[in-house]
Each structure stands twice: as C-alpha cells, then as structure tokens.
Amino acid sequence: MSDAADFELLLRQALTPVEPPADMPERIEATLVNLTEMAADELEAWELSAMRDPRNWVRPAAAAVVGVTAGSALVALRVRGRHRTRKQQSGNVLELAERTIKDVAEEARRLLPER
C-alpha cells in the first residue's frame, strides 16, 4: 500500500501547476511577428521566372505556410488577450460573438496592409 501512496505523491508533485514567466505573452507575440515578417520577406523575394521549375516551389510554399500559420496564431493570441474586455462589454452571447468577429477582422486588417 505504501507504493501506491508514494506513486500518488509523485504524481501530485509532477502535476502541480507551474506559472509561466510574466513576459511569455510578449515573447510569443514577438516570435510570431518575426516569423510573419520573415515569411513575407521570403515571398517578396521570389522571382516568377524561377517558378517554372517545380524544384523552386518548396521555399515559397514553406514561407506561405509559415506566414499564414504565424499570422493566424498572432491574430488568435491578440483577440484572446482582449476576450475578458469584450465579455464585460457584451450583454449576451450573440453580442459577444459579434464583437469577437469584429475584433478578429480588425486584427487581420492590421497585419495585412503591412504586406
């Protein structure tokens, strides 16, 4: 029976919540912004004449995937960060959904004109 108690104690110790560093959201956002910018720079650098050879498609395709993924994650991160404010301002679930959709659209527009 002692082994079971020790095992439970070890599990509790291993699964105790750990607070993330205070600057973690800023670091994640900065990383996503950098990835998005690097992907945009890579896409701007391709030459259409080189696209005739399918072997040259890998870098632009990878840049497009990275750019879309990082940009989407950046929008989601920023929108999620303002969720509590939108929830307090909304009277019901429908209004909250409308505010969230508007926030997503605004955040996406902020990223796209830069490109």
Buried (B, 14 or more C-beta within 10 A) or exposed (E): EEEEEEEEEEEEEEEEEEEEEEEEBEEBBEEBBEBBBBBBEBBEEBEEEEEEEEEBEEBBEEBBEBBEBBBBBBBEBBBEEEEEEBEEEBEEEEEBEEBBEEBBEEBBEEBEEEE
